[in-house]
Every structure is written in structure tokens, then in C-alpha cells.
Amino acid sequence: MGQGEAPMTLLVRQQQAAGPLVSVTPADAGWQYIHFAAHLLAAGERLEAETAGLETALVILGGRATVTGGGCSFGSVGDRRDVWERRPPYVVILPPNSAYVVAAETDLHLVVAGAPADGGLPPRLIRPEEMVAEERGAGQTRRYIHHLLPPSAPAARLLLTEVYTPAGNWSSFPPHKHDSEEPPAESWLEETYYYQIQPPAGFAVQRVYTDDRSLDQTMAPGNGDLVLVPRGYHPVAATPGHECYYLNVMAGPARAWNFRVDPAYAHLMNWQKPDVTKG
């Protein structure tokens, strides 16, 4: 599939069988860039793999692990039990063609995200204190953001953020899109939303739609589910009584986050793109 096409369903449910909790490749999604997998490792388990032709991010969502990769040892990393401690995570960025090992010291919630890159920067560890936190929106659109790997940070392809949406609030709002490469007005970026819900029996609501409605899906992702955004506007609502977290991975032909707001909702724009997200 090309840029203008979409897979039959944009919601990938968490798996209960052995292997990744949830995963997607470009072949699965019908797009060009994003590879995504979430893992839960028990203490003492190891994940050994290679980045192949991908710039790759190892995001420690919860737990602690010893990480080596690309000929570098990063030691023991990770200091939050889970995402609900609300501190930024540790992230290891690896260039293409790097072998890596993640050895879980405690139960470990790990995301491995990648995108094709011709080259990359040397392997590096991004610590929580290096990340910028942002409060965005107001009232029922207030949410809290950690910029893990914004366009202003050195990288070849990936963009990473995590977002906390209070119960009953909206995020990714007003609805915006980034599916056309028309700098500086808009960037073409594929995107994934990896959800955690508290309490975990709840769900969020996400709609993905285009101006002509050739794509128009409304989904109810639950704890551990993944939503794919190949194109179109993509607002999120946290249901009452349930806080919503998601990790965003974005990638496209250029590392810039430029977007257009749905004209029907432009009058509700109540935030400005912060400096940390400028390309």
C-alpha cells in the first residue's frame, strides 16, 4: 500500500500468546516507515536482536534492565515501576546494523520502535532529566506530555512522545493531521499510539478520519492496544473514571512535526507548538 492507502483496521489488540504483547511492521500496516513491538520480560529474561536497517529506540516503559547495543554498554537503566509514576523514561537510541541485548533485572515493560534510515548517529542513552515536560491545552483538553525524542533532538528518523490524558479529557485535540509533505505547513508522518489505561479494565476512544471520509474509523483501544494512524485527523478521548496514557512513535521522510488542524475545530486551538518540537 502507498501513502494514500490504509489497512482494513487501524486497531491492533494486545496478544495473550507468547511473543511481543503487540507488534506491527510496514508490511502489516501498509505503510513505509514504522516498526513497533511492545514486550513484557520477566526478571532474568533477555531480548537479543539486531536493528538491521532501522534506527531503533529502546524505551523502558517500566522496570529496570541492563542494556548493551552498537558496541556500547549503557549499564543498568530504568527507574520507574510503570508509566503511572509519571516520570519520563530512559530511552536508548541505536543506529542501523547494531546488535543489542536487553537483560531484565526486574519485570520489564519495553518498547522497541524503529524506522528505516540510511545511517544514524552513534548509540546513546537519553536520560529522564534530558527530556522536556509540557502541559498542553486547558479545561477538558488539558493533557501532559513528555518529549522523549523531539525534532530538535539529534536522530535520523524517529520522533517519540508520551502523553497523559486525565479521565474525561480529550487529547490530540483539536483534531490535526500530518499526512502531506508540504513544509513548513505540514509534514508526512506515520504514527502509532500505544495505550495504557488506569484502571486497566477501561478504554479510550480514538477516531481517525480524512476530509473526504475515505478513511473514517472510530475505535475503543484498551490497555496494551495499538492504534495506527497512516493519515488523517486522529483525536483521542479518555473515558470518565479512566486515565489514558499513550506512547507516540512518528516517522516519515523528514524529521519535522508540522500539522494542519481540521478547519471545523480550528477555533478551539488553545495551545502553541513549543520550541522543543520545532524542526
C-alpha positions, 0 to 999 in steps of 0.5 A, a space after each residue: 500500500 502507498 501513502 494514500 492507502 490504509 489497512 482494513 483496521 487501524 486497531 491492533 489488540 494486545 496478544 495473550 500468546 507468547 511473543 511481543 504483547 503487540 507488534 506491527 511492521 510496514 508490511 502489516 500496516 501498509 505503510 513505509 516507515 514504522 516498526 513497533 513491538 511492545 514486550 513484557 520480560 520477566 526478571 532474568 529474561 533477555 531480548 537479543 536482536 539486531 536493528 538491521 536497517 532501522 534506527 531503533 529506540 529502546 524505551 523502558 516503559 517500566 522496570 529496570 534492565 541492563 542494556 548493551 547495543 552498537 558496541 556500547 554498554 549503557 549499564 543498568 537503566 530504568 527507574 520507574 515501576 510503570 508509566 503511572 509514576 509519571 516520570 519520563 523514561 530512559 530511552 536508548 537510541 541505536 543506529 542501523 546494523 547494531 546488535 543489542 541485548 536487553 537483560 531484565 533485572 526486574 519485570 520489564 515493560 519495553 518498547 522497541 520502535 524503529 524506522 528505516 534510515 540510511 545511517 544514524 548517529 552513534 548509540 546513546 542513552 537519553 536520560 529522564 532529566 534530558 527530556 522536556 515536560 509540557 502541559 498542553 491545552 486547558 479545561 477538558 483538553 488539558 493533557 501532559 506530555 513528555 518529549 522523549 525524542 523531539 525534532 530538535 533532538 539529534 536522530 535520523 528518523 524517529 520522533 517519540 512522545 508520551 502523553 497523559 490524558 486525565 479521565 474525561 479529557 480529550 487529547 490530540 485535540 483539536 483534531 490535526 493531521 500530518 499526512 502531506 509533505 508540504 513544509 513548513 505547513 505540514 509534514 508526512 508522518 506515520 504514527 502509532 499510539 500505544 495505550 495504557 489505561 488506569 484502571 486497566 479494565 477501561 478504554 479510550 476512544 480514538 477516531 481517525 478520519 480524512 476530509 473526504 471520509 475515505 478513511 473514517 474509523 472510530 475505535 475503543 483501544 484498551 490497555 496494551 492496544 495499538 492504534 495506527 494512524 497512516 493519515 488523517 485527523 486522529 483525536 483521542 478521548 479518555 473515558 470518565 473514571 479512566 486515565 489514558 496514557 499513550 506512547 507516540 512513535 512518528 516517522 516519515 521522510 523528514 524529521 519535522 512535526 508540522 500539522 494542519 488542524 481540521 478547519 471545523 475545530 480550528 477555533 478551539 486551538 488553545 495551545 502553541 507548538 513549543 520550541 522543543 518540537 520545532 524542526 
